[in-house]
Amino acid sequence: METILEQQRRYHEERERLMDVMVKEMLTKKSTLRDQINSDHRTRAMQDRYMEVSGNLRDLYDDKDGLRKEELSAISGPNEFAEFYNRLKQIKEFHRKHPNEICVPMSVEFEELLKARDNPSEEAQNLVEFTDEEGYGRYLDLHDCYLKYINLKSSEKLDYITYLSTFDQLFDIPKERKNAEYKRYLEMLLEYLQDYTDRVKPLLDQNELFGKIQTEFEKKWENGTFPGWPVSRRCVCVNIPGFVRGFLGIISLKPDSEELASLGLDRLKSALLALGLKCGG
């Protein structure tokens, strides 16, 4: 069994080797989009491993169970020679019981990673799963979203090519058509685009990107400059509680009775009363 200090040494070595491989990976010239995508996914995998190793190393330094402090005391106390020979005895005993045990240096693993990058197998050349239509990250495959869109109530019937040129112009769709079914279509479209982005740009921090988009949206919304939702077409909800604004947002999507029921009777009554509407029962 490794000692705490040996585990820390190994984690430090692993972090340094991961950093070295990531630098070499990023400096390697990529001649095709496939090479770039595969390289980004290899880098992403090493980043995840780096973070995991760093977390393990931090836990060892935190020493919540006190084992590291105990080990340091044992090797630096008045009986350090006794501790040394005791550990040497344990090592000899281990090799006596496992005479054919082979210890593979960590350097071998990382050398194999570099060899696999320079001479990739057929499997290594297809690290990411794409549909034929996506062309390994060159194009979007929105067929399922297209079928969902043209089956919406009151949706205009258009061909797939036209849909591809207009699917992101959401502000051109009349508010009256933005009901609960339309919301489910948007969720489907967003889920696909997030998944596609994660496959094509695995190093992109989508949480940071969405944070910037949210901030920009809130500014435009407050100023009444957000496309498709001018002040004259939406309710001004500055001085009413947040749950009421949420209620108004749901109502604007023309939900069915089940969706309204999911809010709960008390919340519905409170929202209606806050808006100055009569609420019986």
Buried (B, 14 or more C-beta within 10 A) or exposed (E): EEBBEEBBEBBEBBBEBBEEBBEEBEEEEBEEEBBBBBBBBBBBBBBEBBEEBBEBBEEBEEBEEEEBEEBEEBEEEEEEEEBEEEEEEEEEEEEEEEEEEEEEEEEEEBEEBBEEBEEBEEEEEEBBEBEEEBEBBEBBBBEEBBEBBBEBEEBEEBEEEEBBEEBEEEEEBEBEBBBBBBBEBBEBBEEBBEEBEBBBBBEEEEEEEEEEEEEEEEEEEEEEEBEBBEEEEBBEBEEBEEEBBBBBEBEBBBBEEEEBEEBEEEBBBBBBEEBEEEEEE
